[in-house]
Amino acid sequence: MKEQGISDYLITGSEFTVQNGYSETLLLLQNKKLPTAIFSFSNTIALGCIKAIREFDLRIPEDISLLTFDNHPYLDYLATPLTCIAQPVSDICQIAIKLLFSLINNEEVSTREVLLKPKLIRRSSVMRLKS
């Protein structure tokens, strides 16, 4: 974020639950300065964020942008479809199965880290900020 010139950010929360997304968003929205965007680490957290945002009579994306990590088919069907960063789930599964079979067959596994490129799926929950 610093590389993109964004220095004013906050990381909160400790659980991947709807309730955590809801309560953390409620806390954020009680500040005098509202966030311009919330990035949730999961779809379940995002659902809690949506509930809190609606309770404050705020609109997505007009008042606050919301995006999430992970993609799920229902994100397209929300009142405001959510922008997300999708993991390459099929690739993750294929690599995991190959590694599992290598371990089962007592083969040497030299791979400790595999980096896969996620995909940004743009939907209508993010508003472009004015320069």
DSSP file (Angstrom, degrees, kcal/mol; ACC not computed):
  #  RESIDUE AA STRUCTURE BP1 BP2  ACC     N-H-->O    O-->H-N    N-H-->O    O-->H-N    TCO  KAPPA ALPHA  PHI   PSI    X-CA   Y-CA   Z-CA
    1    1 A M    > >       0   0    0      0, 0.0     5,-2.6     0, 0.0     3,-0.7   0.000 360.0 360.0 360.0 -37.0    0.0    0.0    0.0
    2    2 A K  G > 5 +     0   0    0      1,-0.2     3,-1.8     3,-0.2     5,-0.1   0.876 360.0  59.1 -63.6 -36.3    2.9    2.3    0.8
    3    3 A E  G 3 5S+     0   0    0      1,-0.3    -1,-0.2     2,-0.1     0, 0.0   0.788 106.2  49.5 -62.0 -26.6    4.3    1.8   -2.8
    4    4 A Q  G < 5S-     0   0    0     -3,-0.7    -1,-0.3     2,-0.2    -2,-0.2   0.314 124.3-103.7 -94.9   7.3    0.9    3.1   -4.1
    5    5 A G  T < 5S+     0   0    0     -3,-1.8     2,-0.7     1,-0.2    -3,-0.2   0.673  78.2 134.8  82.5  17.1    1.1    6.2   -1.9
    6    6 A I      < +     0   0    0     -5,-2.6    -1,-0.2     1,-0.2    -2,-0.2  -0.880  10.3 150.5-103.6 111.4   -1.5    4.9    0.6
    7    7 A S        +     0   0    0     -2,-0.7     2,-1.0     1,-0.1    -1,-0.2   0.557  52.1  80.1-114.7 -12.7   -0.3    5.5    4.2
    8    8 A D        +     0   0    0      2,-0.0     2,-0.3     0, 0.0    -1,-0.1  -0.762  65.0 122.1-101.5  90.0   -3.6    6.0    6.0
    9    9 A Y        -     0   0    0     -2,-1.0     2,-0.4    -3,-0.1    -3,-0.0  -0.963  41.9-152.1-146.2 163.0   -4.9    2.5    6.6
   10   10 A L        -     0   0    0     -2,-0.3     2,-0.5     2,-0.0    -2,-0.0  -0.999   4.2-154.3-139.3 136.9   -6.0    0.2    9.5
   11   11 A I        +     0   0    0     -2,-0.4     2,-0.3     2,-0.0    -2,-0.0  -0.966  29.7 160.1-113.1 123.3   -5.9   -3.5    9.9
   12   12 A T        +     0   0    0     -2,-0.5    12,-0.0     0, 0.0    -2,-0.0  -0.822  19.9  62.9-134.3 172.0   -8.5   -4.9   12.4
   13   13 A G        -     0   0    0     -2,-0.3     3,-0.1     1,-0.1     8,-0.0   0.074  40.5-149.3  95.4 157.6  -10.3   -8.1   13.3
   14   14 A S  S    S+     0   0    0      1,-0.2     2,-0.3    -2,-0.0    -1,-0.1   0.392  70.8  56.3-142.4  -2.9   -9.3  -11.5   14.5
   15   15 A E        -     0   0    0      2,-0.1     2,-1.1     3,-0.0    -1,-0.2  -0.969  69.2-129.0-137.9 151.9  -11.8  -14.0   13.1
   16   16 A F  S    S+     0   0    0     -2,-0.3     2,-0.3     4,-0.1    28,-0.1  -0.502  70.0 116.9 -94.6  63.3  -13.2  -15.0    9.7
   17   17 A T  S  > S-     0   0    0     -2,-1.1     4,-2.0     1,-0.1     5,-0.2  -0.880  75.5-120.3-130.0 159.9  -16.8  -14.7   10.7
   18   18 A V  H  > S+     0   0    0     -2,-0.3     4,-2.5     1,-0.2     5,-0.2   0.916 115.6  54.4 -60.5 -44.2  -19.8  -12.6    9.8
   19   19 A Q  H  > S+     0   0    0      1,-0.2     4,-3.0     2,-0.2     5,-0.2   0.886 106.8  50.2 -60.8 -40.6  -20.0  -11.3   13.4
   20   20 A N  H  > S+     0   0    0      2,-0.2     4,-2.6     1,-0.2     5,-0.3   0.927 111.4  48.1 -64.2 -44.7  -16.4  -10.2   13.3
   21   21 A G  H  X S+     0   0    0     -4,-2.0     4,-1.6     1,-0.2    -2,-0.2   0.898 114.7  47.6 -60.7 -40.2  -17.0   -8.3   10.0
   22   22 A Y  H  X S+     0   0    0     -4,-2.5     4,-2.4     2,-0.2    -2,-0.2   0.959 115.3  42.1 -65.8 -53.0  -20.1   -6.7   11.5
   23   23 A S  H  X S+     0   0    0     -4,-3.0     4,-2.0     1,-0.2    -2,-0.2   0.894 115.2  49.1 -67.4 -40.2  -18.6   -5.6   14.8
   24   24 A E  H  X S+     0   0    0     -4,-2.6     4,-2.0    -5,-0.2    -1,-0.2   0.879 112.6  48.9 -66.6 -36.7  -15.3   -4.3   13.3
   25   25 A T  H  X S+     0   0    0     -4,-1.6     4,-2.6    -5,-0.3    -2,-0.2   0.899 107.3  54.8 -69.7 -40.0  -17.2   -2.4   10.7
   26   26 A L  H  X S+     0   0    0     -4,-2.4     4,-0.7     1,-0.2    -2,-0.2   0.922 109.1  48.6 -56.1 -43.8  -19.5   -0.9   13.3
   27   27 A L  H >< S+     0   0    0     -4,-2.0     3,-0.8     1,-0.2     4,-0.3   0.914 111.6  49.1 -62.9 -43.4  -16.4    0.3   15.2
   28   28 A L  H >< S+     0   0    0     -4,-2.0     3,-1.4     1,-0.2    -2,-0.2   0.895 108.1  53.9 -61.5 -40.7  -14.9    1.8   12.0
   29   29 A L  H 3< S+     0   0    0     -4,-2.6    -1,-0.2     1,-0.3    -2,-0.2   0.578  96.2  67.0 -76.2  -8.8  -18.1    3.6   11.1
   30   30 A Q  T << S+     0   0    0     -3,-0.8    -1,-0.3    -4,-0.7    -2,-0.2   0.537  80.8  99.9 -86.9  -6.5  -18.3    5.3   14.5
   31   31 A N  S <  S-     0   0    0     -3,-1.4    -3,-0.0    -4,-0.3     3,-0.0  -0.431  81.7-124.2 -74.5 153.6  -15.2    7.4   13.7
   32   32 A K  S    S+     0   0    0      1,-0.2     2,-0.8    -2,-0.1    -1,-0.1   0.906 104.1  56.4 -63.3 -41.7  -15.6   11.0   12.6
   33   33 A K  S    S-     0   0    0     -5,-0.0    -1,-0.2    -3,-0.0    -2,-0.1  -0.834  85.9-148.5 -96.1 111.2  -13.6   10.2    9.4
   34   34 A L        -     0   0    0     -2,-0.8    -5,-0.1     1,-0.1     2,-0.1  -0.467  21.5-107.6 -76.2 147.5  -15.2    7.4    7.6
   35   35 A P        -     0   0    0      0, 0.0     3,-0.1     0, 0.0    -1,-0.1  -0.419  14.5-142.6 -68.3 150.9  -13.1    5.0    5.6
   36   36 A T  S    S+     0   0    0      1,-0.3    29,-2.7    28,-0.1     2,-0.3   0.726  82.5   8.6 -82.7 -23.3  -13.3    5.3    1.8
   37   37 A A  E     -a   65   0A   0     27,-0.2     2,-0.4    89,-0.1    -1,-0.3  -0.996  58.3-150.2-155.3 153.2  -13.0    1.5    1.4
   38   38 A I  E     -a   66   0A   0     27,-2.1    29,-2.4    -2,-0.3     2,-0.6  -0.998   8.5-163.1-125.8 129.8  -13.0   -1.7    3.3
   39   39 A F  E     -a   67   0A   0     -2,-0.4     2,-0.3    27,-0.2    29,-0.2  -0.958  13.6-160.2-110.6 114.8  -11.1   -4.8    2.1
   40   40 A S  E     -a   68   0A   0     27,-2.8    29,-1.5    -2,-0.6     6,-0.0  -0.721  19.1-137.4 -97.7 147.3  -12.3   -7.9    3.9
   41   41 A F  S    S+     0   0    0     -2,-0.3     2,-0.3    27,-0.2    -1,-0.1   0.481  83.6  18.1 -83.0  -2.0  -10.2  -11.0    4.1
   42   42 A S  S  > S-     0   0    0      1,-0.1     4,-2.0   -25,-0.1    28,-0.1  -0.989  75.4-111.0-160.1 163.3  -13.1  -13.3    3.3
   43   43 A N  H  > S+     0   0    0     -2,-0.3     4,-1.8    26,-0.2     5,-0.1   0.865 116.4  54.8 -64.0 -37.5  -16.7  -13.5    2.0
   44   44 A T  H  > S+     0   0    0      1,-0.2     4,-1.3     2,-0.2    -1,-0.2   0.907 108.1  48.5 -66.8 -39.8  -18.1  -14.2    5.4
   45   45 A I  H  > S+     0   0    0      1,-0.2     4,-2.0     2,-0.2     3,-0.3   0.919 108.2  55.9 -62.3 -42.6  -16.4  -11.1    6.9
   46   46 A A  H  X S+     0   0    0     -4,-2.0     4,-2.6     1,-0.2    -2,-0.2   0.858 101.1  57.4 -59.7 -36.8  -17.8   -9.0    3.9
   47   47 A L  H  X S+     0   0    0     -4,-1.8     4,-1.9     1,-0.2    -1,-0.2   0.908 107.4  47.8 -62.0 -40.5  -21.3  -10.1    4.7
   48   48 A G  H  X S+     0   0    0     -4,-1.3     4,-2.1    -3,-0.3    -1,-0.2   0.885 109.9  53.2 -64.8 -38.7  -20.9   -8.7    8.2
   49   49 A C  H  X S+     0   0    0     -4,-2.0     4,-2.8     1,-0.2     5,-0.2   0.924 107.2  51.8 -60.8 -44.9  -19.5   -5.5    6.7
   50   50 A I  H  X S+     0   0    0     -4,-2.6     4,-2.4     1,-0.2     5,-0.2   0.916 108.4  51.2 -58.9 -44.7  -22.5   -5.1    4.4
   51   51 A K  H  X S+     0   0    0     -4,-1.9     4,-1.9     1,-0.2    -1,-0.2   0.930 113.1  44.4 -59.7 -46.9  -24.9   -5.5    7.4
   52   52 A A  H  X S+     0   0    0     -4,-2.1     4,-1.3     2,-0.2    -2,-0.2   0.913 111.8  52.5 -65.3 -43.6  -23.1   -2.8    9.4
   53   53 A I  H  <>S+     0   0    0     -4,-2.8     5,-2.2     1,-0.2     3,-0.4   0.906 110.7  48.2 -59.5 -42.8  -22.8   -0.4    6.4
   54   54 A R  H ><5S+     0   0    0     -4,-2.4     3,-2.0     1,-0.2    -1,-0.2   0.877 105.4  57.9 -66.7 -37.6  -26.6   -0.7    5.8
   55   55 A E  H 3<5S+     0   0    0     -4,-1.9    -1,-0.2     1,-0.3    -2,-0.2   0.784 105.4  51.0 -63.9 -25.8  -27.4   -0.1    9.4
   56   56 A F  T 3<5S-     0   0    0     -4,-1.3    -1,-0.3    -3,-0.4    -2,-0.2   0.294 116.8-118.1 -90.8   9.2  -25.5    3.2    9.1
   57   57 A D  T < 5 +     0   0    0     -3,-2.0     2,-0.3     1,-0.2    -3,-0.2   0.833  66.2 145.1  55.7  35.8  -27.6    4.0    6.0
   58   58 A L      < -     0   0    0     -5,-2.2     2,-0.4    -6,-0.1    -1,-0.2  -0.717  42.2-132.6 -99.6 155.2  -24.5    4.1    3.9
   59   59 A R     >> -     0   0    0     -2,-0.3     4,-2.5    -3,-0.1     5,-1.7  -0.859  20.9-106.9-112.7 143.9  -24.4    3.0    0.3
   60   60 A I  T  45S-     0   0    0     -2,-0.4     5,-0.2     1,-0.2    66,-0.1  -0.940  98.8  -3.9-103.3 123.7  -21.9    0.7   -1.4
   61   61 A P  T  45S+     0   0    0      0, 0.0    66,-0.3     0, 0.0    -1,-0.2  -0.969 126.4  65.3 -99.2   2.0  -20.0    2.1   -3.4
   62   62 A E  T  45S+     0   0    0      1,-0.2    -2,-0.2     2,-0.1     3,-0.1   0.875 122.6  17.8 -57.6 -40.8  -21.3    5.7   -3.3
   63   63 A D  T  <5S+     0   0    0     -4,-2.5     2,-0.3     1,-0.3    -1,-0.2   0.776 140.7   5.5 -99.9 -33.6  -20.4    6.2    0.4
   64   64 A I      < -     0   0    0     -5,-1.7    -1,-0.3     2,-0.0   -27,-0.2  -0.965  68.1-132.6-154.2 132.6  -17.9    3.4    1.0
   65   65 A S  E     -a   37   0A   0    -29,-2.7   -27,-2.1    -2,-0.3     2,-0.4  -0.576  21.4-164.7 -83.9 150.4  -16.3    0.9   -1.3
   66   66 A L  E     +a   38   0A   0     59,-2.3    17,-0.7    -2,-0.2     2,-0.3  -0.992  13.8 164.1-138.8 129.1  -16.2   -2.8   -0.3
   67   67 A L  E     -ab  39  83A   0    -29,-2.4   -27,-2.8    -2,-0.4     2,-0.3  -0.961  14.9-156.1-139.8 161.5  -14.1   -5.6   -1.7
   68   68 A T  E     -ab  40  84A   0     15,-1.9    17,-2.2    -2,-0.3     2,-0.5  -0.892  19.8-116.8-136.6 161.0  -13.2   -9.0   -0.5
   69   69 A F  E    S+ b   0  85A   0    -29,-1.5   -26,-0.2    -2,-0.3    17,-0.2  -0.876  83.7  34.0 -98.8 131.8  -10.6  -11.7   -0.9
   70   70 A D  S    S-     0   0    0     15,-3.6     2,-0.4    -2,-0.5    15,-0.2   0.101  78.3-115.5  99.6 147.2  -11.8  -15.0   -2.3
   71   71 A N        +     0   0    0     16,-0.1    16,-0.1    13,-0.1   -28,-0.1  -0.908  29.0 175.1-117.5 142.4  -14.5  -15.4   -4.9
   72   72 A H    >   -     0   0    0     -2,-0.4     3,-2.0     1,-0.1     4,-0.3  -0.992  38.8-120.2-143.1 143.1  -17.9  -17.1   -4.5
   73   73 A P  G >  S+     0   0    0      0, 0.0     3,-1.3     0, 0.0     4,-0.3   0.810 108.5  64.6 -55.0 -31.5  -20.7  -17.3   -7.1
   74   74 A Y  G >  S+     0   0    0      1,-0.3     3,-1.6     2,-0.2     4,-0.5   0.711  81.5  79.2 -68.7 -16.4  -23.2  -15.5   -4.8
   75   75 A L  G X  S+     0   0    0     -3,-2.0     7,-1.2     1,-0.3     3,-0.6   0.804  89.6  55.7 -60.5 -28.1  -21.1  -12.3   -4.9
   76   76 A D  G <  S+     0   0    0     -3,-1.3    -1,-0.3    -4,-0.3    -2,-0.2   0.708 105.7  52.9 -71.9 -20.9  -22.6  -11.6   -8.3
   77   77 A Y  G <  S+     0   0    0     -3,-1.6    -1,-0.2    -4,-0.3    -2,-0.2   0.411  80.9 109.0-102.2   0.6  -26.2  -11.8   -6.8
   78   78 A L  S <  S-     0   0    0     -3,-0.6    -3,-0.0    -4,-0.5     0, 0.0  -0.318  88.0-103.1 -70.6 161.1  -25.9   -9.4   -4.0
   79   79 A A  S    S+     0   0    0      1,-0.3    -1,-0.1     2,-0.0    -3,-0.0   0.896 123.0  26.0 -53.1 -41.3  -27.7   -6.0   -4.2
   80   80 A T  S    S-     0   0    0     45,-0.0    -1,-0.3    -5,-0.0    -3,-0.1  -0.939  99.8-128.5-119.6 105.8  -24.3   -4.6   -5.1
   81   81 A P        -     0   0    0      0, 0.0    44,-0.6     0, 0.0    43,-0.5  -0.278  29.6-120.0 -55.9 133.9  -22.1   -7.3   -6.6
   82   82 A L        -     0   0    0     -7,-1.2     2,-0.2    42,-0.2   -15,-0.1  -0.611  10.3-132.3 -87.7 131.7  -18.8   -7.4   -4.7
   83   83 A T  E     +b   67   0A   0    -17,-0.7   -15,-1.9    -2,-0.4     2,-0.3  -0.540  39.2 178.2 -68.6 141.6  -15.4   -6.8   -6.3
   84   84 A C  E     -bC  68 121A   0     37,-2.1    37,-3.3   -17,-0.2     2,-0.6  -0.957  39.4-123.8-146.2 163.7  -13.0   -9.5   -5.2
   85   85 A I  E     -bC  69 120A   0    -17,-2.2   -15,-3.6    -2,-0.3     2,-0.4  -0.958  38.8-151.1-106.7 112.0   -9.6  -10.9   -5.5
   86   86 A A  E     - C   0 119A   0     33,-3.3    33,-2.3    -2,-0.6   -17,-0.0  -0.684   3.5-137.5 -92.7 134.0  -10.1  -14.5   -6.6
   87   87 A Q        -     0   0    0     -2,-0.4     2,-2.1    31,-0.2     3,-0.2  -0.584  27.5-112.0 -81.2 149.2   -7.6  -17.3   -5.7
   88   88 A P     >  +     0   0    0      0, 0.0     4,-2.4     0, 0.0     3,-0.3  -0.521  46.9 172.9 -79.4  75.1   -6.7  -19.8   -8.4
   89   89 A V  H  > S+     0   0    0     -2,-2.1     4,-2.6     1,-0.2     5,-0.2   0.856  71.1  53.4 -57.9 -42.4   -8.6  -22.6   -6.6
   90   90 A S  H  > S+     0   0    0      1,-0.2     4,-2.3    -3,-0.2    -1,-0.2   0.923 111.4  46.1 -61.1 -44.3   -8.2  -25.2   -9.3
   91   91 A D  H  > S+     0   0    0     -3,-0.3     4,-2.5     2,-0.2     5,-0.2   0.905 111.2  52.6 -64.0 -42.0   -4.4  -24.7   -9.5
   92   92 A I  H  X S+     0   0    0     -4,-2.4     4,-2.5     1,-0.2    -2,-0.2   0.925 110.8  47.7 -59.5 -44.9   -4.2  -24.8   -5.7
   93   93 A C  H  X S+     0   0    0     -4,-2.6     4,-2.5     2,-0.2    -2,-0.2   0.922 111.4  49.7 -63.6 -45.1   -6.1  -28.1   -5.6
   94   94 A Q  H  X S+     0   0    0     -4,-2.3     4,-2.2     1,-0.2    -2,-0.2   0.921 113.7  45.3 -61.2 -44.6   -3.9  -29.7   -8.4
   95   95 A I  H  X S+     0   0    0     -4,-2.5     4,-2.5     2,-0.2    -1,-0.2   0.912 112.4  51.3 -65.8 -42.4   -0.7  -28.7   -6.7
   96   96 A A  H  X S+     0   0    0     -4,-2.5     4,-2.5    -5,-0.2    -2,-0.2   0.900 110.4  48.9 -62.0 -41.5   -1.9  -29.9   -3.3
   97   97 A I  H  X S+     0   0    0     -4,-2.5     4,-2.6     2,-0.2     5,-0.2   0.914 110.9  50.1 -66.1 -42.6   -2.9  -33.3   -4.7
   98   98 A K  H  X S+     0   0    0     -4,-2.2     4,-2.0     1,-0.2    -2,-0.2   0.926 113.2  46.2 -60.5 -44.6    0.5  -33.7   -6.5
   99   99 A L  H  X S+     0   0    0     -4,-2.5     4,-2.2     2,-0.2    -2,-0.2   0.901 111.7  52.0 -65.4 -40.0    2.3  -32.9   -3.3
  100  100 A L  H  X S+     0   0    0     -4,-2.5     4,-2.6     1,-0.2    -2,-0.2   0.928 110.2  47.6 -62.0 -46.1    0.1  -35.2   -1.3
  101  101 A F  H  X S+     0   0    0     -4,-2.6     4,-2.2     1,-0.2    -1,-0.2   0.869 109.6  54.2 -64.8 -35.2    0.7  -38.1   -3.6
  102  102 A S  H  <>S+     0   0    0     -4,-2.0     5,-3.2    -5,-0.2    -1,-0.2   0.925 111.0  45.4 -62.7 -42.9    4.5  -37.4   -3.5
  103  103 A L  H ><5S+     0   0    0     -4,-2.2     3,-1.6     3,-0.2    -2,-0.2   0.907 111.6  51.8 -66.6 -41.8    4.4  -37.6    0.3
  104  104 A I  H 3<5S+     0   0    0     -4,-2.6    -1,-0.2     1,-0.3    -2,-0.2   0.883 111.4  48.0 -60.9 -38.2    2.2  -40.8    0.2
  105  105 A N  T 3<5S-     0   0    0     -4,-2.2    -1,-0.3    -5,-0.2    -2,-0.2   0.258 115.2-118.0 -87.6  12.6    4.8  -42.4   -2.2
  106  106 A N  T < 5 +     0   0    0     -3,-1.6     2,-0.2     1,-0.2    -3,-0.2   0.803  61.2 154.8  54.9  32.8    7.7  -41.3    0.1
  107  107 A E      < -     0   0    0     -5,-3.2     2,-0.3    -6,-0.2    -1,-0.2  -0.604  52.1 -99.1 -86.8 151.7    9.1  -39.1   -2.7
  108  108 A E        -     0   0    0     -2,-0.2     2,-0.6    -3,-0.1    -1,-0.1  -0.530  32.9-156.7 -71.7 131.8   11.2  -36.2   -1.9
  109  109 A V        +     0   0    0     -2,-0.3    -1,-0.0     1,-0.1   -10,-0.0  -0.943  18.3 172.3-112.3 113.3    9.3  -32.9   -2.0
  110  110 A S        +     0   0    0     -2,-0.6     2,-0.5     2,-0.0    -1,-0.1   0.609  48.8 100.2 -96.0 -13.4   11.6  -29.9   -2.5
  111  111 A T        +     0   0    0      1,-0.2     3,-0.1   -12,-0.0    -2,-0.0  -0.622  33.6 161.8 -78.8 121.6    8.9  -27.3   -2.9
  112  112 A R        +     0   0    0     -2,-0.5     2,-0.4     1,-0.3    -1,-0.2   0.652  69.1  26.5-107.3 -25.8    8.4  -25.3    0.2
  113  113 A E        -     0   0    0      2,-0.0     2,-0.5     0, 0.0    -1,-0.3  -0.997  58.8-170.6-143.6 133.6    6.5  -22.3   -1.3
  114  114 A V        -     0   0    0     -2,-0.4     2,-0.6    -3,-0.1   -19,-0.0  -0.990  11.3-156.5-124.8 122.9    4.4  -22.0   -4.4
  115  115 A L        -     0   0    0     -2,-0.5     2,-0.4     2,-0.0    -2,-0.0  -0.881  13.1-177.3-102.7 124.0    3.3  -18.5   -5.5
  116  116 A L        -     0   0    0     -2,-0.6    -2,-0.0     0, 0.0   -24,-0.0  -0.923  27.8-116.8-119.6 145.4    0.2  -18.4   -7.7
  117  117 A K        -     0   0    0     -2,-0.4     2,-0.1   -30,-0.1    -2,-0.0  -0.691  26.0-147.8 -86.3 123.2   -1.2  -15.2   -9.2
  118  118 A P        -     0   0    0      0, 0.0     2,-0.4     0, 0.0   -31,-0.2  -0.302  14.2-126.2 -78.5 172.9   -4.7  -14.2   -8.0
  119  119 A K  E     -C   86   0A   0    -33,-2.3   -33,-3.3    -2,-0.1     2,-0.6  -0.982   7.1-134.7-126.9 131.6   -7.2  -12.4  -10.2
  120  120 A L  E     -C   85   0A   0     -2,-0.4     2,-0.7   -35,-0.2   -35,-0.2  -0.747  18.6-163.2 -82.5 121.7   -9.0   -9.1   -9.6
  121  121 A I  E     -C   84   0A   0    -37,-3.3   -37,-2.1    -2,-0.6     2,-0.5  -0.916  10.7-149.2-108.9 108.8  -12.7   -9.5  -10.5
  122  122 A R        +     0   0    0     -2,-0.7     2,-0.2   -39,-0.2   -39,-0.1  -0.644  29.0 155.1 -84.0 124.7  -14.2   -6.1  -10.8
  123  123 A R        -     0   0    0     -2,-0.5     3,-0.5   -42,-0.1   -41,-0.1  -0.418  58.1 -76.5-125.0-154.7  -17.9   -5.7  -10.0
  124  124 A S  S    S+     0   0    0    -43,-0.5   -42,-0.2     1,-0.2    -2,-0.1   0.272 101.5  89.1 -98.3  14.5  -19.8   -2.7   -8.8
  125  125 A S  S    S+     0   0    0    -44,-0.6   -59,-2.3   -59,-0.1     2,-0.5   0.415  75.4  72.9 -93.6   4.3  -18.8   -2.4   -5.1
  126  126 A V        -     0   0    0     -3,-0.5     2,-0.4   -61,-0.2   -64,-0.1  -0.971  62.2-159.7-123.5 128.9  -15.8   -0.1   -5.7
  127  127 A M        -     0   0    0     -2,-0.5     2,-0.3   -66,-0.3   -62,-0.1  -0.879  24.9-118.7-105.5 136.5  -15.9    3.6   -6.6
  128  128 A R        -     0   0    0     -2,-0.4     2,-0.2     1,-0.1    -2,-0.0  -0.559  30.9-127.0 -72.2 130.7  -13.0    5.3   -8.2
  129  129 A L        -     0   0    0     -2,-0.3     2,-0.2     1,-0.1    -1,-0.1  -0.491  23.3-109.7 -76.5 147.7  -11.7    8.1   -6.0
  130  130 A K              0   0    0     -2,-0.2    -1,-0.1     1,-0.1     0, 0.0  -0.562 360.0 360.0 -75.5 141.4  -11.3   11.5   -7.6
  131  131 A S              0   0    0     -2,-0.2    -1,-0.1     0, 0.0    -2,-0.0   0.476 360.0 360.0 -69.0 360.0   -7.6   12.6   -8.0
